[in-house]
Amino acid sequence: MFDLWRLTRNDHARRLYDALKRAGITATRMYEYVAPLDTVKAGREPPAGVVVAPRPPDSLRAEACPALPERRDDETILVASADDGSGEEVLGYLFVSPTPTVHVHPLESDLSFDGAYIRRVFVHPHARNRGVATALVARALELATEWRMETVHALVALDNRPSQWVFEANGFERRRVHGYLRLFGYRRRDVTPA
C-alpha cells in the first residue's frame, strides 16, 4: 500500500501549501500526542557516536538549524551531533518548552497544554532512519522530567507518519485531533477525540 506521507512531505507539496495559504486557503489536521511522564519508560540511547544535549542558540549556525530564527526565548534547543572527523556535525534538533501556552502556526491559534511542549523535530536527510529523532524526543522527555512536568505534548500533522512513529516509539499516545480550515474569510476550528 502506498504511503500518503510520501506525496505530501516534500518540497513540491510545501510550495503548493504555501501558495494556497497566501491565497487565503488553509486546511490542517493534527494529532495531539501526550506522554504521561509517570508511565513512559526510560529514554532511548542515541546511536553510536551521536550526542544529544541542550545547546545555546549562539552556538549553532543557521545552515545547521534553519528553524533557529523562529525559536522562542522560553524554548530549549536539543541538538543531536556527531564528530565527522573534521569537526562537529549537527544531525538534528528540536525545541522543547515548559510554557503551557504556545502559538501553533499551522492552526493559526494559541493552544494551552498542561505540561511541556515539543516542536520542530528535524533530522537532516542524510542522518534519517538511524534513531536520531527518537533519541532527541527521549532526551526531551528527560528534560521535562527535570522540569518536574507531568506530561509532554506534541502536535503532528495527520500525514506526517514518520514523526508519528518517533513519538509512538517514545510512549506518546494520540489524544485529540485538532482541525482548522480557513477559506478566505471563513474560519472553522474543531477538536475531536483521536
DRENPA-3360 file (N, C-alpha, C; in nm, 2 decimals, always signed):
BEGIN
1 = MFDLWRLT = +0.08/-0.12/+0.00/+0.00/+0.00/+0.00/+0.09/+0.12/+0.00 ~ +0.05/+0.22/-0.08/+0.13/+0.35/-0.09/+0.11/+0.44/+0.03 ~ +0.21/+0.50/+0.08/+0.21/+0.58/+0.20/+0.18/+0.73/+0.15 ~ +0.07/+0.78/+0.20/+0.03/+0.92/+0.16/+0.14/+1.02/+0.19 ~ +0.20/+1.00/+0.31/+0.30/+1.10/+0.35/+0.41/+1.12/+0.25 ~ +0.44/+1.02/+0.17/+0.54/+1.04/+0.06/+0.50/+1.14/-0.04 ~ +0.37/+1.16/-0.06/+0.33/+1.26/-0.16/+0.32/+1.40/-0.10 ~ +0.29/+1.41/+0.03/+0.27/+1.54/+0.10/+0.39/+1.59/+0.17;
9 = RNDHARRL = +0.49/+1.51/+0.20/+0.60/+1.56/+0.28/+0.72/+1.58/+0.19 ~ +0.72/+1.68/+0.10/+0.83/+1.71/+0.01/+0.82/+1.85/-0.02 ~ +0.92/+1.90/-0.09/+0.93/+2.05/-0.12/+0.82/+2.09/-0.22 ~ +0.78/+2.01/-0.31/+0.67/+2.04/-0.40/+0.54/+2.07/-0.33 ~ +0.51/+1.97/-0.24/+0.38/+1.99/-0.17/+0.39/+2.11/-0.07 ~ +0.50/+2.13/-0.01/+0.52/+2.25/+0.07/+0.50/+2.38/+0.00 ~ +0.55/+2.39/-0.12/+0.53/+2.51/-0.21/+0.39/+2.53/-0.24 ~ +0.32/+2.42/-0.27/+0.17/+2.43/-0.31/+0.10/+2.47/-0.18;
17 = YDALKRAG = +0.13/+2.41/-0.07/+0.06/+2.45/+0.06/+0.08/+2.60/+0.09 ~ +0.20/+2.65/+0.07/+0.23/+2.79/+0.10/+0.16/+2.88/+0.00 ~ +0.15/+2.84/-0.13/+0.08/+2.92/-0.23/-0.07/+2.93/-0.20 ~ -0.13/+2.82/-0.16/-0.27/+2.82/-0.12/-0.29/+2.91/+0.01 ~ -0.20/+2.90/+0.10/-0.21/+2.98/+0.22/-0.20/+3.13/+0.19 ~ -0.11/+3.17/+0.10/-0.10/+3.31/+0.06/-0.23/+3.35/-0.01 ~ -0.30/+3.26/-0.08/-0.43/+3.29/-0.15/-0.55/+3.29/-0.05 ~ -0.52/+3.26/+0.08/-0.63/+3.26/+0.18/-0.69/+3.12/+0.20;
25 = ITATRMYE = -0.63/+3.01/+0.16/-0.68/+2.88/+0.18/-0.59/+2.80/+0.27 ~ -0.63/+2.75/+0.38/-0.55/+2.67/+0.47/-0.64/+2.56/+0.52 ~ -0.59/+2.44/+0.52/-0.66/+2.32/+0.59/-0.56/+2.24/+0.66 ~ -0.58/+2.22/+0.79/-0.48/+2.15/+0.87/-0.55/+2.05/+0.97 ~ -0.50/+1.93/+0.98/-0.55/+1.84/+1.08/-0.42/+1.78/+1.15 ~ -0.42/+1.79/+1.28/-0.31/+1.75/+1.36/-0.35/+1.66/+1.48 ~ -0.27/+1.56/+1.50/-0.28/+1.47/+1.62/-0.22/+1.55/+1.73 ~ -0.28/+1.55/+1.85/-0.22/+1.59/+1.97/-0.17/+1.46/+2.04;
33 = YVAPLDTV = -0.04/+1.45/+2.05/+0.03/+1.34/+2.12/+0.06/+1.38/+2.27 ~ +0.04/+1.29/+2.36/+0.06/+1.32/+2.50/+0.14/+1.20/+2.56 ~ +0.25/+1.23/+2.64/+0.32/+1.13/+2.71/+0.31/+1.16/+2.86 ~ +0.24/+1.08/+2.93/+0.24/+1.10/+3.08/+0.38/+1.05/+3.13 ~ +0.45/+1.14/+3.20/+0.59/+1.11/+3.23/+0.60/+1.00/+3.34 ~ +0.49/+0.97/+3.42/+0.50/+0.87/+3.52/+0.49/+0.73/+3.46 ~ +0.44/+0.72/+3.33/+0.43/+0.59/+3.27/+0.52/+0.56/+3.16 ~ +0.59/+0.66/+3.11/+0.69/+0.65/+3.00/+0.81/+0.58/+3.05;
41 = KAGREPPA = +0.86/+0.48/+2.98/+0.98/+0.40/+3.02/+1.10/+0.49/+2.99 ~ +1.21/+0.44/+3.04/+1.34/+0.51/+3.03/+1.37/+0.54/+2.89 ~ +1.45/+0.66/+2.87/+1.48/+0.70/+2.74/+1.57/+0.61/+2.66 ~ +1.56/+0.63/+2.53/+1.65/+0.55/+2.44/+1.78/+0.62/+2.42 ~ +1.88/+0.54/+2.41/+2.02/+0.59/+2.39/+2.03/+0.64/+2.25 ~ +2.11/+0.74/+2.22/+2.14/+0.78/+2.09/+2.22/+0.68/+2.01 ~ +2.22/+0.68/+1.88/+2.30/+0.59/+1.81/+2.45/+0.61/+1.84 ~ +2.53/+0.51/+1.82/+2.67/+0.52/+1.85/+2.74/+0.64/+1.78;
49 = GVVVAPRP = +2.81/+0.71/+1.86/+2.88/+0.83/+1.81/+2.80/+0.96/+1.81 ~ +2.67/+0.95/+1.85/+2.58/+1.06/+1.85/+2.56/+1.11/+1.99 ~ +2.57/+1.24/+2.01/+2.55/+1.31/+2.14/+2.42/+1.40/+2.13 ~ +2.33/+1.38/+2.22/+2.21/+1.47/+2.23/+2.22/+1.55/+2.35 ~ +2.22/+1.68/+2.34/+2.24/+1.77/+2.45/+2.17/+1.91/+2.42 ~ +2.14/+1.98/+2.53/+2.09/+2.12/+2.51/+2.20/+2.21/+2.46 ~ +2.17/+2.30/+2.38/+2.27/+2.40/+2.32/+2.22/+2.54/+2.33 ~ +2.31/+2.64/+2.36/+2.27/+2.78/+2.34/+2.25/+2.81/+2.20;
57 = PDSLRAEA = +2.16/+2.90/+2.17/+2.13/+2.93/+2.02/+2.25/+2.99/+1.95 ~ +2.34/+3.07/+2.03/+2.45/+3.13/+1.96/+2.56/+3.03/+1.93 ~ +2.55/+2.91/+1.97/+2.65/+2.80/+1.93/+2.61/+2.73/+1.80 ~ +2.50/+2.77/+1.74/+2.46/+2.70/+1.62/+2.46/+2.79/+1.50 ~ +2.50/+2.74/+1.38/+2.49/+2.81/+1.26/+2.35/+2.79/+1.19 ~ +2.31/+2.89/+1.12/+2.18/+2.89/+1.06/+2.16/+2.77/+0.96 ~ +2.27/+2.74/+0.89/+2.25/+2.62/+0.80/+2.23/+2.49/+0.87 ~ +2.28/+2.48/+0.99/+2.27/+2.36/+1.07/+2.13/+2.35/+1.14;
65 = CPALPERR = +2.07/+2.47/+1.16/+1.95/+2.47/+1.23/+1.86/+2.58/+1.17 ~ +1.80/+2.55/+1.05/+1.72/+2.65/+0.98/+1.61/+2.71/+1.06 ~ +1.55/+2.64/+1.15/+1.44/+2.69/+1.23/+1.48/+2.79/+1.34 ~ +1.60/+2.81/+1.36/+1.66/+2.89/+1.47/+1.59/+3.03/+1.48 ~ +1.56/+3.10/+1.37/+1.50/+3.23/+1.39/+1.36/+3.23/+1.45 ~ +1.29/+3.12/+1.44/+1.16/+3.11/+1.50/+1.15/+3.06/+1.64 ~ +1.27/+3.03/+1.70/+1.28/+2.98/+1.84/+1.24/+3.09/+1.93 ~ +1.15/+3.05/+2.03/+1.11/+3.15/+2.14/+1.21/+3.14/+2.25;
73 = DDETILVA = +1.22/+3.25/+2.33/+1.32/+3.26/+2.44/+1.30/+3.15/+2.54 ~ +1.17/+3.10/+2.56/+1.15/+3.01/+2.66/+1.18/+2.86/+2.62 ~ +1.22/+2.84/+2.49/+1.24/+2.71/+2.44/+1.39/+2.67/+2.45 ~ +1.41/+2.54/+2.49/+1.54/+2.49/+2.49/+1.57/+2.41/+2.36 ~ +1.68/+2.43/+2.30/+1.72/+2.36/+2.18/+1.80/+2.24/+2.22 ~ +1.74/+2.12/+2.18/+1.82/+2.00/+2.19/+1.88/+1.96/+2.06 ~ +2.01/+1.93/+2.06/+2.08/+1.91/+1.93/+2.14/+1.77/+1.94 ~ +2.13/+1.70/+1.83/+2.20/+1.57/+1.81/+2.31/+1.60/+1.72;
81 = SADDGSGE = +2.43/+1.56/+1.76/+2.55/+1.59/+1.68/+2.65/+1.47/+1.69 ~ +2.74/+1.48/+1.59/+2.85/+1.37/+1.59/+2.97/+1.44/+1.53 ~ +3.08/+1.38/+1.57/+3.21/+1.43/+1.52/+3.24/+1.35/+1.39 ~ +3.24/+1.42/+1.27/+3.26/+1.36/+1.15/+3.41/+1.35/+1.10 ~ +3.50/+1.37/+1.20/+3.64/+1.37/+1.17/+3.70/+1.50/+1.14 ~ +3.62/+1.59/+1.08/+3.66/+1.73/+1.06/+3.60/+1.83/+1.15 ~ +3.53/+1.78/+1.25/+3.46/+1.87/+1.34/+3.32/+1.82/+1.37 ~ +3.25/+1.90/+1.45/+3.12/+1.86/+1.49/+3.02/+1.88/+1.37;
89 = EVLGYLFV = +2.93/+1.78/+1.35/+2.82/+1.79/+1.25/+2.69/+1.78/+1.32 ~ +2.60/+1.88/+1.30/+2.47/+1.88/+1.36/+2.38/+1.78/+1.27 ~ +2.33/+1.68/+1.34/+2.25/+1.58/+1.27/+2.10/+1.62/+1.28 ~ +2.06/+1.68/+1.38/+1.91/+1.71/+1.40/+1.89/+1.80/+1.53 ~ +1.77/+1.84/+1.55/+1.74/+1.92/+1.66/+1.59/+1.92/+1.69 ~ +1.55/+1.97/+1.80/+1.41/+2.00/+1.83/+1.41/+2.11/+1.93 ~ +1.29/+2.17/+1.95/+1.27/+2.28/+2.05/+1.17/+2.22/+2.16 ~ +1.20/+2.24/+2.28/+1.11/+2.19/+2.39/+1.09/+2.31/+2.49;
97 = SPTPTVHV = +0.97/+2.32/+2.54/+0.94/+2.43/+2.63/+0.85/+2.39/+2.75 ~ +0.87/+2.44/+2.87/+0.78/+2.42/+2.98/+0.66/+2.51/+2.98 ~ +0.65/+2.60/+2.88/+0.55/+2.70/+2.88/+0.42/+2.64/+2.84 ~ +0.31/+2.66/+2.91/+0.18/+2.59/+2.88/+0.11/+2.65/+2.76 ~ +0.13/+2.77/+2.72/+0.06/+2.83/+2.61/+0.16/+2.86/+2.49 ~ +0.13/+2.81/+2.38/+0.22/+2.83/+2.26/+0.13/+2.86/+2.14 ~ +0.19/+2.94/+2.05/+0.12/+2.97/+1.92/+0.16/+2.85/+1.82 ~ +0.06/+2.79/+1.76/+0.08/+2.68/+1.67/+0.04/+2.74/+1.53;
105 = HPLESDLS = +0.15/+2.77/+1.45/+0.13/+2.83/+1.32/+0.03/+2.76/+1.23 ~ +0.05/+2.63/+1.21/-0.05/+2.56/+1.11/-0.19/+2.57/+1.15 ~ -0.22/+2.59/+1.28/-0.36/+2.60/+1.33/-0.40/+2.75/+1.34 ~ -0.30/+2.84/+1.32/-0.32/+2.98/+1.34/-0.40/+3.01/+1.47 ~ -0.34/+2.96/+1.58/-0.41/+2.97/+1.71/-0.31/+2.95/+1.82 ~ -0.34/+3.00/+1.94/-0.27/+2.98/+2.06/-0.33/+2.86/+2.13 ~ -0.26/+2.76/+2.17/-0.31/+2.65/+2.25/-0.24/+2.64/+2.38 ~ -0.31/+2.59/+2.48/-0.25/+2.57/+2.61/-0.24/+2.42/+2.64;
113 = FDGAYIRR = -0.13/+2.38/+2.71/-0.11/+2.24/+2.74/-0.08/+2.24/+2.89 ~ -0.11/+2.12/+2.95/-0.08/+2.11/+3.09/+0.06/+2.04/+3.12 ~ +0.15/+2.07/+3.04/+0.29/+2.01/+3.05/+0.38/+2.08/+2.95 ~ +0.49/+2.01/+2.93/+0.59/+2.06/+2.83/+0.54/+2.04/+2.69 ~ +0.60/+2.11/+2.60/+0.56/+2.10/+2.46/+0.68/+2.09/+2.37 ~ +0.68/+1.99/+2.28/+0.79/+1.97/+2.18/+0.74/+2.01/+2.05 ~ +0.83/+2.08/+1.97/+0.80/+2.11/+1.83/+0.93/+2.12/+1.75 ~ +0.91/+2.13/+1.62/+1.02/+2.14/+1.52/+1.12/+2.03/+1.53;
121 = VFVHPHAR = +1.08/+1.91/+1.54/+1.17/+1.80/+1.54/+1.22/+1.78/+1.40 ~ +1.35/+1.79/+1.38/+1.41/+1.78/+1.25/+1.54/+1.70/+1.25 ~ +1.55/+1.62/+1.15/+1.68/+1.54/+1.13/+1.72/+1.56/+0.99 ~ +1.84/+1.60/+0.96/+1.89/+1.62/+0.83/+1.88/+1.49/+0.75 ~ +1.84/+1.50/+0.62/+1.81/+1.39/+0.54/+1.91/+1.28/+0.54 ~ +2.04/+1.31/+0.54/+2.15/+1.21/+0.54/+2.16/+1.13/+0.67 ~ +2.09/+1.18/+0.78/+2.11/+1.12/+0.91/+1.98/+1.05/+0.95 ~ +1.88/+1.04/+0.86/+1.75/+0.98/+0.90/+1.76/+0.83/+0.90;
129 = NRGVATAL = +1.66/+0.77/+0.97/+1.64/+0.63/+0.98/+1.76/+0.56/+1.06 ~ +1.81/+0.64/+1.15/+1.92/+0.59/+1.24/+1.89/+0.60/+1.39 ~ +1.77/+0.65/+1.42/+1.73/+0.66/+1.56/+1.76/+0.80/+1.62 ~ +1.80/+0.90/+1.53/+1.84/+1.03/+1.58/+1.72/+1.10/+1.64 ~ +1.61/+1.10/+1.56/+1.48/+1.17/+1.61/+1.43/+1.11/+1.74 ~ +1.43/+0.98/+1.74/+1.38/+0.90/+1.86/+1.47/+0.94/+1.98 ~ +1.60/+0.95/+1.96/+1.69/+0.99/+2.08/+1.66/+1.14/+2.12 ~ +1.64/+1.23/+2.02/+1.61/+1.36/+2.06/+1.48/+1.37/+2.14;
137 = VARALELA = +1.38/+1.30/+2.10/+1.25/+1.31/+2.18/+1.27/+1.25/+2.31 ~ +1.34/+1.14/+2.32/+1.37/+1.07/+2.45/+1.44/+1.17/+2.54 ~ +1.54/+1.24/+2.49/+1.61/+1.34/+2.58/+1.52/+1.46/+2.62 ~ +1.42/+1.49/+2.53/+1.33/+1.60/+2.57/+1.24/+1.55/+2.68 ~ +1.20/+1.42/+2.68/+1.12/+1.37/+2.79/+1.20/+1.37/+2.93 ~ +1.33/+1.34/+2.92/+1.42/+1.35/+3.04/+1.42/+1.50/+3.09 ~ +1.44/+1.59/+2.99/+1.44/+1.73/+3.03/+1.31/+1.78/+3.10 ~ +1.20/+1.73/+3.04/+1.07/+1.77/+3.10/+1.06/+1.71/+3.25;
145 = TEWRMETV = +1.11/+1.59/+3.26/+1.11/+1.53/+3.40/+1.19/+1.62/+3.49 ~ +1.31/+1.66/+3.45/+1.39/+1.75/+3.53/+1.32/+1.88/+3.57 ~ +1.23/+1.93/+3.47/+1.15/+2.05/+3.50/+1.03/+2.02/+3.59 ~ +1.01/+1.89/+3.63/+0.90/+1.85/+3.71/+0.77/+1.86/+3.64 ~ +0.77/+1.84/+3.51/+0.64/+1.83/+3.44/+0.58/+1.70/+3.46 ~ +0.45/+1.69/+3.44/+0.38/+1.56/+3.45/+0.35/+1.50/+3.31 ~ +0.34/+1.58/+3.21/+0.32/+1.53/+3.08/+0.40/+1.61/+2.98 ~ +0.41/+1.56/+2.86/+0.48/+1.63/+2.74/+0.38/+1.61/+2.63;
153 = HALVALDN = +0.36/+1.72/+2.55/+0.27/+1.72/+2.44/+0.35/+1.75/+2.31 ~ +0.29/+1.71/+2.20/+0.34/+1.74/+2.07/+0.22/+1.74/+1.97 ~ +0.23/+1.82/+1.87/+0.13/+1.82/+1.76/+0.20/+1.77/+1.63 ~ +0.13/+1.67/+1.56/+0.19/+1.62/+1.44/+0.08/+1.61/+1.34 ~ +0.11/+1.66/+1.22/+0.01/+1.65/+1.11/-0.03/+1.51/+1.08 ~ -0.15/+1.49/+1.04/-0.20/+1.36/+1.01/-0.13/+1.29/+0.90 ~ -0.07/+1.36/+0.81/+0.00/+1.30/+0.70/+0.15/+1.28/+0.73 ~ +0.20/+1.32/+0.85/+0.34/+1.31/+0.88/+0.37/+1.18/+0.96;
161 = RPSQWVFE = +0.36/+1.07/+0.89/+0.37/+0.94/+0.95/+0.51/+0.91/+1.02 ~ +0.62/+0.96/+0.95/+0.75/+0.94/+1.02/+0.76/+1.00/+1.16 ~ +0.70/+1.12/+1.17/+0.70/+1.19/+1.31/+0.61/+1.11/+1.40 ~ +0.50/+1.06/+1.36/+0.41/+0.98/+1.44/+0.49/+0.86/+1.50 ~ +0.56/+0.79/+1.41/+0.64/+0.68/+1.45/+0.74/+0.71/+1.57 ~ +0.80/+0.83/+1.55/+0.90/+0.87/+1.65/+0.83/+0.89/+1.79 ~ +0.72/+0.96/+1.79/+0.65/+0.99/+1.92/+0.60/+0.86/+1.97 ~ +0.54/+0.78/+1.89/+0.49/+0.65/+1.94/+0.60/+0.56/+2.00;
169 = ANGFERRR = +0.71/+0.56/+1.94/+0.83/+0.49/+1.99/+0.87/+0.53/+2.13 ~ +0.84/+0.66/+2.16/+0.88/+0.71/+2.29/+0.76/+0.71/+2.39 ~ +0.66/+0.64/+2.36/+0.55/+0.62/+2.46/+0.44/+0.72/+2.45 ~ +0.44/+0.81/+2.35/+0.33/+0.91/+2.33/+0.20/+0.84/+2.28 ~ +0.09/+0.89/+2.32/-0.04/+0.84/+2.27/-0.12/+0.95/+2.21 ~ -0.19/+0.92/+2.11/-0.28/+1.02/+2.04/-0.40/+1.04/+2.14 ~ -0.43/+1.17/+2.16/-0.54/+1.21/+2.25/-0.65/+1.28/+2.17 ~ -0.61/+1.37/+2.09/-0.71/+1.45/+2.02/-0.67/+1.48/+1.88;
177 = VHGYLRLF = -0.76/+1.52/+1.80/-0.73/+1.57/+1.66/-0.78/+1.72/+1.66 ~ -0.68/+1.81/+1.62/-0.71/+1.95/+1.61/-0.73/+1.98/+1.46 ~ -0.84/+2.04/+1.42/-0.86/+2.07/+1.28/-0.88/+2.22/+1.26 ~ -0.84/+2.27/+1.15/-0.85/+2.41/+1.12/-0.87/+2.43/+0.97 ~ -0.97/+2.51/+0.93/-1.00/+2.54/+0.79/-1.01/+2.69/+0.78 ~ -0.94/+2.75/+0.69/-0.96/+2.89/+0.65/-0.98/+2.89/+0.50 ~ -1.09/+2.94/+0.46/-1.13/+2.96/+0.32/-1.16/+3.11/+0.30 ~ -1.06/+3.18/+0.26/-1.07/+3.33/+0.25/-1.12/+3.38/+0.39;
185 = GYRRRDVT = -1.24/+3.44/+0.40/-1.28/+3.50/+0.53/-1.34/+3.40/+0.63 ~ -1.38/+3.28/+0.58/-1.44/+3.18/+0.67/-1.33/+3.10/+0.74 ~ -1.36/+3.08/+0.87/-1.27/+3.00/+0.96/-1.35/+2.90/+1.04 ~ -1.29/+2.78/+1.05/-1.36/+2.68/+1.13/-1.25/+2.60/+1.21 ~ -1.27/+2.58/+1.34/-1.18/+2.51/+1.42/-1.26/+2.40/+1.49 ~ -1.19/+2.28/+1.51/-1.26/+2.17/+1.58/-1.15/+2.09/+1.65 ~ -1.20/+2.03/+1.76/-1.11/+1.94/+1.84/-1.20/+1.81/+1.87 ~ -1.15/+1.70/+1.83/-1.22/+1.57/+1.85/-1.13/+1.47/+1.91;
193 = PA = -1.19/+1.37/+1.98/-1.10/+1.26/+2.03/-1.03/+1.19/+1.92 ~ -0.91/+1.14/+1.94/-0.83/+1.07/+1.84/-0.89/+0.93/+1.83;
% end
